[in-house]
Amino acid sequence: EAFRSTAETVALDGGADEKDRHAAIEALGSFGGDASRKILSRLAGDRAPSVQSAAIAALCVLDLNAAAQFAGESLSRSRDEAQLNQVFSAFLQRQDGAAALARALAAKPPPKRAAEAGLRLMNAGGRRDPQLARVLTEAAGFSSQGIKMTSAEIASFAAEVRSSGDARRGAEIFCRAELGCTACHSVGGQGGNIGPDLNALGTAQPVDFIIGAILDPQKEVKEGYVSVSVVMKNGEEYQGYQVRETGEELVLRDVLQNKEVRLRRDAIKEKRQNGSVMPGGLADTLTRTEFRDLVRFLSELGKPR
C-alpha cells in the first residue's frame, strides 16, 4: 500500500518529472483496483498529451471500453508520433483491445494523421484487425476495395503487370509509411528485418506468386517466418517469433514491440502458431493501378538493370 500511495501522489503531481509520472501511471495500471481506475480515468483527460496517452495505455489493463472512449478524444488532438503509437499499441496488445478501439473510433473517427499512424503500426506489427483497419482506412481517406482474385484473374493480372506495370511508381508505393512494407522488409540494405529480405525476390519467384503472396500471406509462409501468438491470463497479447522455450518460460521476439519478451509459462493462457505476421488486406487501400505498379517493382528486384 505504501508503493500505491507513492504512485498515486507522483502520478497526480503536475510538477513531477515526466518519466517519474509515466512510471507511476504504469504502476497504477499494474496495481489495479477501483482507486487506480478512477485516477487513471482522471489522468486520461489530462491536458498534457504525454500524460494522457500514458494514462490511456495503463487504463487498458483495467477498463478497455473506458480507455477506448478516452482514446477517441486523445487521438483527435495528439500530433506526436510516439504518443499515437503508445495509444494504438496499448489496445493491440490486449485481448479484444482492437475491437473496443474500433467501436469507439467508429463513433468518433480520428484525423487522417492518427489514422495513418494506426494503420502503419498494425501493418508493421502484424496485428491488422479487420474492423479497426476498416475504420482507420476510411478515416485516413483511403479507398477500401478489398481486392480478391481467382487463379485465372491472378494469371491475367500478372500479364498486365508485365506489360503495363511501372516499377518506379511501385517503389514509391512500397515506401508508403501506412503500408508498413519497409518496416518489415529490407531492400538494398534499407528497411526492417521482421520479414524476409526481398533483394532477390524477382529472380526467385514468378509474378503470379508475388501477387498471391500479397493477397493471401498465409498461403505459403517462408521457412523460419512462422509466427506464434500468445494470450496471457491477464489479457495481454503477443505475436512474434519463438526464440526459445524452457520449462519455466517462453522467449518471444514480439513484432509489435520489436524486442524479445520473456513470458512465464504458468501465466500463459493460450499459445498457437499463427502463420505469417504479414497481415492480409494490405492491398485493400490501393487502386488496381497502384497494386499493379507495386507488384512490378517487386518482380524486378534482383534482376539486372
Phi and psi in degrees as GROMACS dihedral restraints (atoms count N, CA, C in turn):
[ dihedral_restraints ]
;  ai    aj    ak    al  type     phi  dphi    fc
    3     4     5     6     1   -64.3    20    10
    4     5     6     7     1   -41.3    20    10
    6     7     8     9     1   -64.9    20    10
    7     8     9    10     1   -40.2    20    10
    9    10    11    12     1   -62.2    20    10
   10    11    12    13     1   -45.1    20    10
   12    13    14    15     1   -61.1    20    10
   13    14    15    16     1   -42.7    20    10
   15    16    17    18     1   -63.7    20    10
   16    17    18    19     1   -43.8    20    10
   18    19    20    21     1   -61.8    20    10
   19    20    21    22     1   -41.7    20    10
   21    22    23    24     1   -62.5    20    10
   22    23    24    25     1   -43.3    20    10
   24    25    26    27     1   -63.3    20    10
   25    26    27    28     1   -48.1    20    10
   27    28    29    30     1   -66.8    20    10
   28    29    30    31     1   -42.1    20    10
   30    31    32    33     1   -60.4    20    10
   31    32    33    34     1   -36.4    20    10
   33    34    35    36     1   -88.8    20    10
   34    35    36    37     1    -6.3    20    10
   36    37    38    39     1   -84.8    20    10
   37    38    39    40     1   103.4    20    10
   39    40    41    42     1   -63.8    20    10
   40    41    42    43     1   -17.3    20    10
   42    43    44    45     1   -96.2    20    10
   43    44    45    46     1    -1.6    20    10
   45    46    47    48     1   -74.5    20    10
   46    47    48    49     1   159.3    20    10
   48    49    50    51     1   -57.4    20    10
   49    50    51    52     1   138.4    20    10
   51    52    53    54     1   -59.4    20    10
   52    53    54    55     1   -42.6    20    10
   54    55    56    57     1   -64.7    20    10
   55    56    57    58     1   -38.3    20    10
   57    58    59    60     1   -65.7    20    10
   58    59    60    61     1   -39.6    20    10
   60    61    62    63     1   -64.0    20    10
   61    62    63    64     1   -43.1    20    10
   63    64    65    66     1   -62.9    20    10
   64    65    66    67     1   -41.2    20    10
   66    67    68    69     1   -64.4    20    10
   67    68    69    70     1   -40.1    20    10
   69    70    71    72     1   -66.7    20    10
   70    71    72    73     1   -39.5    20    10
   72    73    74    75     1   -63.8    20    10
   73    74    75    76     1   -44.1    20    10
   75    76    77    78     1   -61.9    20    10
   76    77    78    79     1   -39.4    20    10
   78    79    80    81     1   -63.0    20    10
   79    80    81    82     1   -38.8    20    10
   81    82    83    84     1   -62.0    20    10
   82    83    84    85     1   -37.4    20    10
   84    85    86    87     1   -63.0    20    10
   85    86    87    88     1   -38.0    20    10
   87    88    89    90     1   -71.4    20    10
   88    89    90    91     1   -36.5    20    10
   90    91    92    93     1   -65.3    20    10
   91    92    93    94     1   -39.2    20    10
   93    94    95    96     1    73.8    20    10
   94    95    96    97     1  -171.3    20    10
   96    97    98    99     1    93.2    20    10
   97    98    99   100     1   161.6    20    10
   99   100   101   102     1   -66.5    20    10
  100   101   102   103     1   -35.1    20    10
  102   103   104   105     1   -63.5    20    10
  103   104   105   106     1   -44.3    20    10
  105   106   107   108     1   -64.1    20    10
  106   107   108   109     1   -41.6    20    10
  108   109   110   111     1   -60.7    20    10
  109   110   111   112     1   -41.1    20    10
  111   112   113   114     1   -66.3    20    10
  112   113   114   115     1   -42.1    20    10
  114   115   116   117     1   -66.6    20    10
  115   116   117   118     1   -43.4    20    10
  117   118   119   120     1   -65.7    20    10
  118   119   120   121     1   -36.0    20    10
  120   121   122   123     1   -64.7    20    10
  121   122   123   124     1   -38.4    20    10
  123   124   125   126     1   -65.4    20    10
  124   125   126   127     1   -44.6    20    10
  126   127   128   129     1   -72.7    20    10
  127   128   129   130     1   -24.3    20    10
  129   130   131   132     1   -67.0    20    10
  130   131   132   133     1   -14.7    20    10
  132   133   134   135     1  -106.0    20    10
  133   134   135   136     1    13.8    20    10
  135   136   137   138     1   -63.8    20    10
  136   137   138   139     1   152.6    20    10
  138   139   140   141     1   -73.2    20    10
  139   140   141   142     1   -28.5    20    10
  141   142   143   144     1   -76.2    20    10
  142   143   144   145     1   115.2    20    10
  144   145   146   147     1   -56.4    20    10
  145   146   147   148     1   -39.0    20    10
  147   148   149   150     1   -68.5    20    10
  148   149   150   151     1   -36.3    20    10
  150   151   152   153     1   -68.2    20    10
  151   152   153   154     1   -42.2    20    10
  153   154   155   156     1   -59.9    20    10
  154   155   156   157     1   -48.5    20    10
  156   157   158   159     1   -67.3    20    10
  157   158   159   160     1   -36.6    20    10
  159   160   161   162     1   -65.3    20    10
  160   161   162   163     1   -39.7    20    10
  162   163   164   165     1   -68.2    20    10
  163   164   165   166     1   -39.0    20    10
  165   166   167   168     1   -63.3    20    10
  166   167   168   169     1   -43.4    20    10
  168   169   170   171     1   -60.7    20    10
  169   170   171   172     1   -42.3    20    10
  171   172   173   174     1   -70.2    20    10
  172   173   174   175     1   -36.1    20    10
  174   175   176   177     1   -67.5    20    10
  175   176   177   178     1   -25.0    20    10
  177   178   179   180     1   -56.4    20    10
  178   179   180   181     1   -31.0    20    10
  180   181   182   183     1   -70.0    20    10
  181   182   183   184     1   -30.4    20    10
  183   184   185   186     1  -103.3    20    10
  184   185   186   187     1   -35.7    20    10
  186   187   188   189     1  -153.8    20    10
  187   188   189   190     1    90.3    20    10
  189   190   191   192     1   -58.9    20    10
  190   191   192   193     1   -44.5    20    10
  192   193   194   195     1   -66.5    20    10
  193   194   195   196     1   -40.9    20    10
  195   196   197   198     1   -65.3    20    10
  196   197   198   199     1   -42.9    20    10
  198   199   200   201     1   -60.3    20    10
  199   200   201   202     1   -38.5    20    10
  201   202   203   204     1   -65.1    20    10
  202   203   204   205     1   -37.8    20    10
  204   205   206   207     1   -65.0    20    10
  205   206   207   208     1   -43.5    20    10
  207   208   209   210     1   -65.7    20    10
  208   209   210   211     1   -35.2    20    10
  210   211   212   213     1   -62.3    20    10
  211   212   213   214     1   -37.7    20    10
  213   214   215   216     1   -58.1    20    10
  214   215   216   217     1   -41.1    20    10
  216   217   218   219     1   -70.4    20    10
  217   218   219   220     1   -44.3    20    10
  219   220   221   222     1   -63.4    20    10
  220   221   222   223     1   -45.5    20    10
  222   223   224   225     1   -66.6    20    10
  223   224   225   226     1   -24.7    20    10
  225   226   227   228     1   -74.6    20    10
  226   227   228   229     1   -17.9    20    10
  228   229   230   231     1  -113.0    20    10
  229   230   231   232     1   -31.5    20    10
  231   232   233   234     1   -71.4    20    10
  232   233   234   235     1   140.0    20    10
  234   235   236   237     1  -119.6    20    10
  235   236   237   238     1    -1.8    20    10
  237   238   239   240     1   -86.6    20    10
  238   239   240   241     1   124.3    20    10
  240   241   242   243     1   -59.5    20    10
  241   242   243   244     1   -42.7    20    10
  243   244   245   246     1   -64.0    20    10
  244   245   246   247     1   -39.0    20    10
  246   247   248   249     1   -71.4    20    10
  247   248   249   250     1   -37.8    20    10
  249   250   251   252     1   -61.4    20    10
  250   251   252   253     1   -44.8    20    10
  252   253   254   255     1   -63.7    20    10
  253   254   255   256     1   -37.9    20    10
  255   256   257   258     1   -62.1    20    10
  256   257   258   259     1   -42.6    20    10
  258   259   260   261     1   -66.6    20    10
  259   260   261   262     1   -50.1    20    10
  261   262   263   264     1   -62.3    20    10
  262   263   264   265     1   -43.1    20    10
  264   265   266   267     1   -60.0    20    10
  265   266   267   268     1   -39.8    20    10
  267   268   269   270     1   -58.6    20    10
  268   269   270   271     1   -39.6    20    10
  270   271   272   273     1   -77.1    20    10
  271   272   273   274     1   -38.0    20    10
  273   274   275   276     1   -69.1    20    10
  274   275   276   277     1   -19.9    20    10
  276   277   278   279     1   -93.4    20    10
  277   278   279   280     1     7.2    20    10
  279   280   281   282     1  -117.9    20    10
  280   281   282   283     1   140.6    20    10
  282   283   284   285     1   -60.9    20    10
  283   284   285   286     1   127.7    20    10
  285   286   287   288     1    71.6    20    10
  286   287   288   289     1     7.2    20    10
  288   289   290   291     1   -67.0    20    10
  289   290   291   292     1   -43.5    20    10
  291   292   293   294     1   -62.5    20    10
  292   293   294   295     1   -39.1    20    10
  294   295   296   297     1   -65.6    20    10
  295   296   297   298     1   -41.5    20    10
  297   298   299   300     1   -63.6    20    10
  298   299   300   301     1   -42.8    20    10
  300   301   302   303     1   -68.1    20    10
  301   302   303   304     1   -38.9    20    10
  303   304   305   306     1   -60.2    20    10
  304   305   306   307     1   -41.4    20    10
  306   307   308   309     1   -63.5    20    10
  307   308   309   310     1   -42.8    20    10
  309   310   311   312     1   -67.3    20    10
  310   311   312   313     1   -41.1    20    10
  312   313   314   315     1   -77.5    20    10
  313   314   315   316     1   -21.4    20    10
  315   316   317   318     1   -65.7    20    10
  316   317   318   319     1   -34.3    20    10
  318   319   320   321     1   -81.5    20    10
  319   320   321   322     1   -30.4    20    10
  321   322   323   324     1  -136.1    20    10
  322   323   324   325     1    82.7    20    10
  324   325   326   327     1   -59.8    20    10
  325   326   327   328     1   139.1    20    10
  327   328   329   330     1   -77.2    20    10
  328   329   330   331     1   162.4    20    10
  330   331   332   333     1   -67.6    20    10
  331   332   333   334     1   165.7    20    10
  333   334   335   336     1   -53.9    20    10
  334   335   336   337     1   -45.1    20    10
  336   337   338   339     1   -59.9    20    10
  337   338   339   340     1   -45.1    20    10
  339   340   341   342     1   -68.4    20    10
  340   341   342   343     1   -40.1    20    10
  342   343   344   345     1   -62.3    20    10
  343   344   345   346     1   -42.1    20    10
  345   346   347   348     1   -64.0    20    10
  346   347   348   349     1   -38.8    20    10
  348   349   350   351     1   -62.9    20    10
  349   350   351   352     1   -40.9    20    10
  351   352   353   354     1   -65.5    20    10
  352   353   354   355     1   -43.1    20    10
  354   355   356   357     1   -62.9    20    10
  355   356   357   358     1   -42.9    20    10
  357   358   359   360     1   -60.4    20    10
  358   359   360   361     1   -44.1    20    10
  360   361   362   363     1   -67.7    20    10
  361   362   363   364     1   -42.1    20    10
  363   364   365   366     1   -63.4    20    10
  364   365   366   367     1   -44.2    20    10
  366   367   368   369     1   -67.5    20    10
  367   368   369   370     1   -43.6    20    10
  369   370   371   372     1   -72.0    20    10
  370   371   372   373     1   -29.3    20    10
  372   373   374   375     1   -95.1    20    10
  373   374   375   376     1     1.2    20    10
  375   376   377   378     1    68.4    20    10
  376   377   378   379     1    24.2    20    10
  378   379   380   381     1  -118.4    20    10
  379   380   381   382     1    42.4    20    10
  381   382   383   384     1   -74.9    20    10
  382   383   384   385     1   100.2    20    10
  384   385   386   387     1   -82.8    20    10
  385   386   387   388     1   126.1    20    10
  387   388   389   390     1   -56.9    20    10
  388   389   390   391     1   -43.4    20    10
  390   391   392   393     1   -66.9    20    10
  391   392   393   394     1   -46.4    20    10
  393   394   395   396     1   -67.8    20    10
  394   395   396   397     1   -38.9    20    10
  396   397   398   399     1   -60.9    20    10
  397   398   399   400     1   -39.9    20    10
  399   400   401   402     1   -64.4    20    10
  400   401   402   403     1   -43.9    20    10
  402   403   404   405     1   -63.8    20    10
  403   404   405   406     1   -44.9    20    10
  405   406   407   408     1   -70.6    20    10
  406   407   408   409     1   -36.3    20    10
  408   409   410   411     1   -61.5    20    10
  409   410   411   412     1   -43.8    20    10
  411   412   413   414     1   -66.6    20    10
  412   413   414   415     1   -41.4    20    10
  414   415   416   417     1   -66.0    20    10
  415   416   417   418     1   -33.0    20    10
  417   418   419   420     1   -77.8    20    10
  418   419   420   421     1   -11.7    20    10
  420   421   422   423     1    85.8    20    10
  421   422   423   424     1    16.1    20    10
  423   424   425   426     1   -89.5    20    10
  424   425   426   427     1   150.9    20    10
  426   427   428   429     1   -75.0    20    10
  427   428   429   430     1   152.1    20    10
  429   430   431   432     1  -129.5    20    10
  430   431   432   433     1    87.3    20    10
  432   433   434   435     1   -87.6    20    10
  433   434   435   436     1   -20.5    20    10
  435   436   437   438     1    61.5    20    10
  436   437   438   439     1    61.7    20    10
  438   439   440   441     1   -62.4    20    10
  439   440   441   442     1   125.5    20    10
  441   442   443   444     1  -136.5    20    10
  442   443   444   445     1   141.6    20    10
  444   445   446   447     1  -139.2    20    10
  445   446   447   448     1   142.9    20    10
  447   448   449   450     1   -80.2    20    10
  448   449   450   451     1   172.7    20    10
  450   451   452   453     1   -59.2    20    10
  451   452   453   454     1   -40.7    20    10
  453   454   455   456     1   -66.2    20    10
  454   455   456   457     1   -39.7    20    10
  456   457   458   459     1   -68.2    20    10
  457   458   459   460     1   -35.7    20    10
  459   460   461   462     1   -63.7    20    10
  460   461   462   463     1   -42.8    20    10
  462   463   464   465     1   -62.0    20    10
  463   464   465   466     1   -41.9    20    10
  465   466   467   468     1   -66.4    20    10
  466   467   468   469     1   -41.4    20    10
  468   469   470   471     1   -67.6    20    10
  469   470   471   472     1   -35.2    20    10
  471   472   473   474     1   -60.7    20    10
  472   473   474   475     1   -39.9    20    10
  474   475   476   477     1   -64.6    20    10
  475   476   477   478     1   -38.0    20    10
  477   478   479   480     1   -65.6    20    10
  478   479   480   481     1   -39.3    20    10
  480   481   482   483     1   -59.8    20    10
  481   482   483   484     1   -46.7    20    10
  483   484   485   486     1   -67.0    20    10
  484   485   486   487     1   -34.2    20    10
  486   487   488   489     1   -88.5    20    10
  487   488   489   490     1   -32.4    20    10
  489   490   491   492     1  -126.8    20    10
  490   491   492   493     1    -7.3    20    10
  492   493   494   495     1   -65.7    20    10
  493   494   495   496     1   144.1    20    10
  495   496   497   498     1  -112.4    20    10
  496   497   498   499     1   105.0    20    10
  498   499   500   501     1   -64.4    20    10
  499   500   501   502     1   -33.2    20    10
  501   502   503   504     1   -64.8    20    10
  502   503   504   505     1   -47.1    20    10
  504   505   506   507     1   -66.1    20    10
  505   506   507   508     1   -34.3    20    10
  507   508   509   510     1   -62.4    20    10
  508   509   510   511     1   -36.2    20    10
  510   511   512   513     1   -63.7    20    10
  511   512   513   514     1   -38.1    20    10
  513   514   515   516     1   -66.5    20    10
  514   515   516   517     1   -39.6    20    10
  516   517   518   519     1   -66.5    20    10
  517   518   519   520     1   -41.4    20    10
  519   520   521   522     1   -56.8    20    10
  520   521   522   523     1   -32.7    20    10
  522   523   524   525     1   -88.2    20    10
  523   524   525   526     1    -0.3    20    10
  525   526   527   528     1   -61.7    20    10
  526   527   528   529     1   127.4    20    10
  528   529   530   531     1   -60.5    20    10
  529   530   531   532     1   -38.6    20    10
  531   532   533   534     1   -68.1    20    10
  532   533   534   535     1   -20.0    20    10
  534   535   536   537     1   -79.2    20    10
  535   536   537   538     1   -28.7    20    10
  537   538   539   540     1    77.6    20    10
  538   539   540   541     1    10.4    20    10
  540   541   542   543     1   -60.1    20    10
  541   542   543   544     1   -47.3    20    10
  543   544   545   546     1   -74.4    20    10
  544   545   546   547     1   -15.8    20    10
  546   547   548   549     1   -74.0    20    10
  547   548   549   550     1   -23.5    20    10
  549   550   551   552     1  -109.7    20    10
  550   551   552   553     1   -33.3    20    10
  552   553   554   555     1  -117.3    20    10
  553   554   555   556     1   145.1    20    10
  555   556   557   558     1  -101.9    20    10
  556   557   558   559     1   134.9    20    10
  558   559   560   561     1  -135.7    20    10
  559   560   561   562     1   123.7    20    10
  561   562   563   564     1    62.9    20    10
  562   563   564   565     1    31.3    20    10
  564   565   566   567     1    81.0    20    10
  565   566   567   568     1     1.9    20    10
  567   568   569   570     1  -115.8    20    10
  568   569   570   571     1   138.8    20    10
  570   571   572   573     1   120.5    20    10
  571   572   573   574     1  -169.5    20    10
  573   574   575   576     1   -91.5    20    10
  574   575   576   577     1   177.3    20    10
  576   577   578   579     1  -125.5    20    10
  577   578   579   580     1    19.6    20    10
  579   580   581   582     1   -71.8    20    10
  580   581   582   583     1   -43.0    20    10
  582   583   584   585     1  -106.5    20    10
  583   584   585   586     1   179.5    20    10
  585   586   587   588     1   -61.4    20    10
  586   587   588   589     1   148.7    20    10
  588   589   590   591     1   -66.4    20    10
  589   590   591   592     1   134.7    20    10
  591   592   593   594     1  -104.7    20    10
  592   593   594   595     1     8.8    20    10
  594   595   596   597     1   -55.1    20    10
  595   596   597   598     1   -34.8    20    10
  597   598   599   600     1  -113.6    20    10
  598   599   600   601     1    20.3    20    10
  600   601   602   603     1   -56.0    20    10
  601   602   603   604     1   -43.7    20    10
  603   604   605   606     1   -65.0    20    10
  604   605   606   607     1   -25.5    20    10
  606   607   608   609     1   -90.7    20    10
  607   608   609   610     1   -16.6    20    10
  609   610   611   612     1   -97.3    20    10
  610   611   612   613     1   -26.7    20    10
  612   613   614   615     1  -134.5    20    10
  613   614   615   616     1   143.0    20    10
  615   616   617   618     1   -74.0    20    10
  616   617   618   619     1   166.0    20    10
  618   619   620   621     1   -60.5    20    10
  619   620   621   622     1   -42.9    20    10
  621   622   623   624     1   -65.3    20    10
  622   623   624   625     1   -31.0    20    10
  624   625   626   627     1   -66.2    20    10
  625   626   627   628     1   -43.1    20    10
  627   628   629   630     1   -61.6    20    10
  628   629   630   631     1   -43.6    20    10
  630   631   632   633     1   -59.4    20    10
  631   632   633   634     1   -49.4    20    10
  633   634   635   636     1   -63.1    20    10
  634   635   636   637     1   -36.1    20    10
  636   637   638   639     1   -67.4    20    10
  637   638   639   640     1   -32.4    20    10
  639   640   641   642     1   -75.1    20    10
  640   641   642   643     1   -43.2    20    10
  642   643   644   645     1   -70.8    20    10
  643   644   645   646     1   -34.0    20    10
  645   646   647   648     1  -138.9    20    10
  646   647   648   649     1    81.0    20    10
  648   649   650   651     1   -61.8    20    10
  649   650   651   652     1   -20.2    20    10
  651   652   653   654     1   -84.7    20    10
  652   653   654   655     1   -10.2    20    10
  654   655   656   657     1   -64.0    20    10
  655   656   657   658     1   -46.6    20    10
  657   658   659   660     1  -137.6    20    10
  658   659   660   661     1   112.2    20    10
  660   661   662   663     1  -104.9    20    10
  661   662   663   664     1   127.5    20    10
  663   664   665   666     1   -62.0    20    10
  664   665   666   667     1   141.8    20    10
  666   667   668   669     1   -56.6    20    10
  667   668   669   670     1   134.2    20    10
  669   670   671   672     1    93.0    20    10
  670   671   672   673     1    -5.0    20    10
  672   673   674   675     1  -121.9    20    10
  673   674   675   676     1    26.9    20    10
  675   676   677   678     1   -86.0    20    10
  676   677   678   679     1   121.4    20    10
  678   679   680   681     1   -90.7    20    10
  679   680   681   682     1   167.4    20    10
  681   682   683   684     1  -124.1    20    10
  682   683   684   685     1   135.6    20    10
  684   685   686   687     1  -106.8    20    10
  685   686   687   688     1   136.2    20    10
  687   688   689   690     1  -130.6    20    10
  688   689   690   691     1   128.3    20    10
  690   691   692   693     1  -110.2    20    10
  691   692   693   694     1   127.1    20    10
  693   694   695   696     1   -90.0    20    10
  694   695   696   697     1   161.3    20    10
  696   697   698   699     1   -64.5    20    10
  697   698   699   700     1   -22.8    20    10
  699   700   701   702     1   -89.7    20    10
  700   701   702   703     1     5.5    20    10
  702   703   704   705     1    96.2    20    10
  703   704   705   706     1    -6.8    20    10
  705   706   707   708     1   -70.5    20    10
  706   707   708   709     1   148.2    20    10
  708   709   710   711     1  -125.3    20    10
  709   710   711   712     1   141.7    20    10
  711   712   713   714     1  -134.2    20    10
  712   713   714   715     1   147.6    20    10
  714   715   716   717     1  -144.0    20    10
  715   716   717   718     1   131.6    20    10
  717   718   719   720     1   174.9    20    10
  718   719   720   721     1  -153.6    20    10
  720   721   722   723     1  -107.1    20    10
  721   722   723   724     1   131.1    20    10
  723   724   725   726     1   -69.7    20    10
  724   725   726   727     1   126.8    20    10
  726   727   728   729     1   -90.5    20    10
  727   728   729   730     1   -49.6    20    10
  729   730   731   732     1  -164.5    20    10
  730   731   732   733     1   163.6    20    10
  732   733   734   735     1  -142.6    20    10
  733   734   735   736     1   133.2    20    10
  735   736   737   738     1  -120.5    20    10
  736   737   738   739     1  -174.2    20    10
  738   739   740   741     1   -68.8    20    10
  739   740   741   742     1   -19.6    20    10
  741   742   743   744     1  -106.4    20    10
  742   743   744   745     1   -29.9    20    10
  744   745   746   747     1  -148.8    20    10
  745   746   747   748     1   160.7    20    10
  747   748   749   750     1  -117.3    20    10
  748   749   750   751     1   127.2    20    10
  750   751   752   753     1  -104.8    20    10
  751   752   753   754     1   123.1    20    10
  753   754   755   756     1  -126.4    20    10
  754   755   756   757     1   137.7    20    10
  756   757   758   759     1   -89.2    20    10
  757   758   759   760     1    97.6    20    10
  759   760   761   762     1   -72.4    20    10
  760   761   762   763     1   126.7    20    10
  762   763   764   765     1   -71.6    20    10
  763   764   765   766     1   -42.2    20    10
  765   766   767   768     1   -62.5    20    10
  766   767   768   769     1   -42.4    20    10
  768   769   770   771     1   -88.5    20    10
  769   770   771   772     1   -13.5    20    10
  771   772   773   774     1    54.6    20    10
  772   773   774   775     1    46.6    20    10
  774   775   776   777     1  -157.7    20    10
  775   776   777   778     1   163.3    20    10
  777   778   779   780     1   -78.4    20    10
  778   779   780   781     1   137.8    20    10
  780   781   782   783     1  -124.2    20    10
  781   782   783   784     1   143.7    20    10
  783   784   785   786     1  -107.2    20    10
  784   785   786   787     1   119.1    20    10
  786   787   788   789     1  -116.2    20    10
  787   788   789   790     1   124.4    20    10
  789   790   791   792     1   -67.1    20    10
  790   791   792   793     1   131.0    20    10
  792   793   794   795     1   -64.4    20    10
  793   794   795   796     1   -33.5    20    10
  795   796   797   798     1   -74.9    20    10
  796   797   798   799     1    -6.4    20    10
  798   799   800   801     1  -102.2    20    10
  799   800   801   802     1    -0.7    20    10
  801   802   803   804     1   -86.2    20    10
  802   803   804   805     1   128.5    20    10
  804   805   806   807     1   -88.8    20    10
  805   806   807   808     1   -42.1    20    10
  807   808   809   810     1  -151.4    20    10
  808   809   810   811     1   140.2    20    10
  810   811   812   813     1  -136.2    20    10
  811   812   813   814     1   133.1    20    10
  813   814   815   816     1  -150.4    20    10
  814   815   816   817     1   152.3    20    10
  816   817   818   819     1   -72.0    20    10
  817   818   819   820     1   141.7    20    10
  819   820   821   822     1  -127.0    20    10
  820   821   822   823     1    10.5    20    10
  822   823   824   825     1    70.7    20    10
  823   824   825   826     1  -147.4    20    10
  825   826   827   828     1   -74.8    20    10
  826   827   828   829     1   146.0    20    10
  828   829   830   831     1   -79.7    20    10
  829   830   831   832     1   -12.7    20    10
  831   832   833   834     1   -68.5    20    10
  832   833   834   835     1   120.3    20    10
  834   835   836   837     1   -79.1    20    10
  835   836   837   838     1   153.3    20    10
  837   838   839   840     1   -74.9    20    10
  838   839   840   841     1   162.1    20    10
  840   841   842   843     1    89.8    20    10
  841   842   843   844     1     3.4    20    10
  843   844   845   846     1   -63.7    20    10
  844   845   846   847     1   -30.2    20    10
  846   847   848   849     1   -84.0    20    10
  847   848   849   850     1    -5.5    20    10
  849   850   851   852     1   -64.3    20    10
  850   851   852   853     1   -25.5    20    10
  852   853   854   855     1   -90.7    20    10
  853   854   855   856     1     1.4    20    10
  855   856   857   858     1  -101.2    20    10
  856   857   858   859     1   148.2    20    10
  858   859   860   861     1   -75.1    20    10
  859   860   861   862     1   168.2    20    10
  861   862   863   864     1   -60.3    20    10
  862   863   864   865     1   -40.3    20    10
  864   865   866   867     1   -65.1    20    10
  865   866   867   868     1   -42.4    20    10
  867   868   869   870     1   -63.9    20    10
  868   869   870   871     1   -42.7    20    10
  870   871   872   873     1   -63.5    20    10
  871   872   873   874     1   -41.1    20    10
  873   874   875   876     1   -59.6    20    10
  874   875   876   877     1   -45.8    20    10
  876   877   878   879     1   -67.8    20    10
  877   878   879   880     1   -37.8    20    10
  879   880   881   882     1   -61.7    20    10
  880   881   882   883     1   -46.1    20    10
  882   883   884   885     1   -64.2    20    10
  883   884   885   886     1   -37.8    20    10
  885   886   887   888     1   -61.7    20    10
  886   887   888   889     1   -43.2    20    10
  888   889   890   891     1   -59.2    20    10
  889   890   891   892     1   -49.0    20    10
  891   892   893   894     1   -63.5    20    10
  892   893   894   895     1   -36.6    20    10
  894   895   896   897     1   -72.8    20    10
  895   896   897   898     1   -14.5    20    10
  897   898   899   900     1   -94.1    20    10
  898   899   900   901     1   -10.3    20    10
  900   901   902   903     1   -63.8    20    10
  901   902   903   904     1   127.3    20    10
  903   904   905   906     1    92.5    20    10
  904   905   906   907     1   -13.5    20    10
  906   907   908   909     1   -84.0    20    10
  907   908   909   910     1   148.5    20    10
  909   910   911   912     1   -60.8    20    10
  910   911   912   913     1   140.5    20    10
